[in-house]
């Protein structure tokens, strides 16, 4: 029997929550914006990579993060005294690498969730998140859950300073549209982190705390006006915006067209704009296609909050 797991795209940082806020998103037109990993029993461990962005990954399967997920999962199985089986995994790489949409998190979450489903879920969600964080850290160079948590669990996730419960679901703004625009170029997460300063002023620290606290409070009260009034990233965006050609101009234009906020998704180059009107959202998407997308690899999707996270697909929807 074959199981196919889909893991959705996510917005890391969500502007006001550097490394501690993440949100899963899904296109309103039903496009699978994320990765799919299929698993079945086999005589030996194998990994095949297909999909639009398969050529962006290492040609040697053992250098792929999905292969390393098999090795990690097997280690946990042995430690838990479970019998290890050999499997065939197929990664359908639908997500562009270095896009700021949680591409590596999609592969990690889909692979590990697929393995857990194959073994009839021997590990709980928190242990799965621990594994996912470990794999994500191998790629980005630091441990942060703001992509893997929403990708796995769905919704808007707030990371906690705990090794037991690493995240908490916040009430998101599900009636808003999130316009995601990937220009078609890559920005390395490691490179994007290297441009950040090693220390911040007291004023920036206070502003960061106020903005995040105001946003979390607004989420619980479903006060969108407060949530997006001071939706400013003082930690990363001022130092990363130059890595995104046309970002500053796009932000000005999108705000004038009716967006309540515009930010960098993760480490970029994808930007996201937030709007509460379907017509305006489509108008902004069209503007981004014409003025922000740089090549044929780029795309724009009007999305909503994805509250499901990683899910098992039926045979019909897995293609």
C-alpha positions, 0 to 999 in steps of 0.5 A: 500500500502506498501513502502520499503525504502533502506538506504545505508552504508556510510564511516564516517569521510572519514579520513580527515574530522572527524565528517564533511565528509561522503560518501555513498557507494554501492557494484558493484555487486548489493548487498544491503549494508544497511538497508530496512524499509517497511511501511504500514497502520495498526490498531496500531503502530507495529515494526517487525525486520528481517534480518541477524543482527536482533538478535543484536538488542533489543528484545523489539521493543520499545527499537529499534531506529526505534520505537523511529523514529515513536515517533519523527515523530509523534511529528513533525506531531502534531506540524505541525497540521498533522493527525497522523496515525498508521503504521506497520514498518518492519526493514530488518537489513542487516547491522552489528551493531558497524561496522563503516558503519553507521549501526544505520544511515541506520536504522534511515534514512530508517525509517524516510524516509519511514514515510515521504513517507507514509505521502506524504512527508510533511517535506523537506530534511533539516528538515528530516536531523534534525530529523535524526541527533537527532536520531543518537545522541541518539545512539552515544552520540553526534550530527554529520551528517557524516553518516546520511547525505550521507546515506539520500542524497547520494554522498560525503557530507561536514557538514556545521556550520549551522542549516539551511543547515547542509550539502553540496554535494561535487564532489566525485571521482566516477571513483574510487573503495572503498574496504570495509572490515568488519572483523566481530567484533563490535566496539561501537561508544561511546567506540571509541569516548572515546579513543580520547584525549580531546585536540590536539596540534597546529601542529595536528590542522594545519595538520587537516585543511590543509589536509581537505582543500586540499581534498575539493579543489581537489574534486572541481577540480577533482584532485585525485592525490592531494586528496589522497596525504595527505589523513591522519587522525590525529584526530582519527586513531592514537588512534583507530587503536589498536581497529582494529586487523590487521589494520596496517598490512593491510594498509601496504599490501593494499598500496603495492598492489596499493591502493592510500589510506587506512583508518578506516570507521567511528569508525571501525572496517571496513576499506576502501581502495581506488583504481582506477583499477578494477583488483587491487580492486578485488585482494585487496578484496580477500586479505582482505577476507583471512587476515582481516576478522575474522569470518563468520559474516565478509565480503568484498565488492568492492564499488563505490560512491553511488550518490542516497542515500535513495531510494524507492525499487520496490517489486522485489528489496526489498527482 
